[in-house]
Amino acid sequence: MKHLVLLTSLLCGTAFVAGTLVAQAPDAALQQVVDRFYPERLHPATADERHACFEVIETNQAKEPTLLIAGYTDRTIGAVRVLRRNAGGAFEVVADNPDTWVLSGTDCGIRVDDLDFDGRQEAIVYFRGGRASSGWIFKWDGAKLQSLTPTRSNGNRESSLLLGPIVYDLEHKGPLSVVAARVVEQLAPGQQARNPAFVYRLGPSGYQMERGILGIMGFRADVDPRGNQRVFNFVQDSVPPWTIRVINGDRSGKNRVTGASIIINEQEVITAQDVNERTEFTTKVLKALTNVNHLTATLTGPGEAYITVLIEDSTKR
């Protein structure tokens, strides 16, 4: 089977989730509200082609949902709307995406995180295609919907650069990072990948590309080492030195592993002496990589403990 390299190899593992999600599961009554505002500009041919998703991004003191972000598709074209509960208790549309945004997919999904730790939830809306999901990052500033998404322009149309974006806490300070591919590659056996994944950081005008990476992986201590195996690919323009960076637990110092052994291509590159419960970050130089690299992590510590592993090169991108 051919590999969907940048989505299954580079962006593997479990992402850090910041804060508490406001809505843990879609509510049937809210789903009916969202469905009622299905945009007339979409044209599903059948009921099966009419798709809607949503998440709650604000609640009142009684924990009642007051602001929803909703995604819609007709299996081809998509839309994003913000719905707010008015003084009478009914929801109404208060924001709609501009026609210049290219939102397309067979269906959609949404996750919410407080990406900048300001107490408000941001939303990542995923529009799923045949081989990848295009992700858009949105912030509600109290009056309007702001896109934080890095985009490419074609005429007056804007498309997201993010394929399958995942949220990570890579620095344990400041806003959360987003890691995403830009291209889905299908590689023949022995063929080198041509495109890295990219780390995006939040700037004044939205998420901006910071650097390219070869791989990012998450591992939990309660997983058998036989299940803590990952594969990442070499990229054609990659130059040494290559490094492995281990991030232990979360920014509060919790969920840290007490020990870690990481093997890449049958060579132990991180030993039990490199990582313990007092270790927040550790970085080692890698001597060599192959076209397809196999990584295994053996961890000790409480079941919820985890590490995030980055494989980086020195290519200027």
KARAZI-V332159 format. One record per backbone hydrogen bond with DSSP energy under -0.5 kcal/mol. NH is the residue of the N-H (numbers start at 0). CO is the residue of the C=O. Records with the same first field share a line. If there is no record, write none. Layout:
NH->CO  CO
//
This chain:
2->186
4->2  184
6->3
7->3
8->4
9->4
11->9  215
15->166
17->15
23->21
30->26
31->27
32->28
33->29
34->30
35->31
36->32  33
37->34
41->38
48->45
49->46
50->48  72
52->70
54->68
56->66
57->66
59->63
62->59
65->57
66->57
67->82
68->54
69->80
70->52
71->78
72->50
73->76
77->102
78->71
80->69
81->94
82->67
83->91
84->65
85->89
88->85
91->83
93->81
94->81
96->79
100->97
101->157
102->100
103->101
104->75
105->127
106->127
108->125
110->123
112->121
114->112
116->113
120->56
121->112
122->137
123->110
124->122  135
125->108  123
126->124  133
127->106  125
128->131
133->126
134->161
135->124
137->122
138->145
140->138  143
145->138  143
147->136
148->136
151->158
153->156
156->153
157->99
158->151
160->149
162->160  180
163->132  161
165->178
167->176
169->167
175->114
176->167
177->199
178->165
179->197
180->162
184->182
186->2  184
190->187
192->233
196->212
197->179
198->210
199->177
200->207
202->200  205
205->202
206->147
207->200
209->198
210->198
212->196
213->310
214->310
215->9
216->308
218->306
220->304
221->302
222->219
226->223
227->223  224
229->294
231->292
233->290
235->192
237->234
241->285
242->311
243->283
244->309
245->281
246->307
247->245  279
248->246  305
249->253
252->249
257->299
258->299
260->297
261->269
262->295
263->266
264->293
266->263
268->261  266
269->261
273->270
274->270
278->275
281->245
283->243
285->241
292->231
294->229  292
295->262
296->227
297->260
298->296
299->258
304->301
305->254
306->218
307->246
308->216
309->244
310->214
311->242  309
313->238
316->314
//
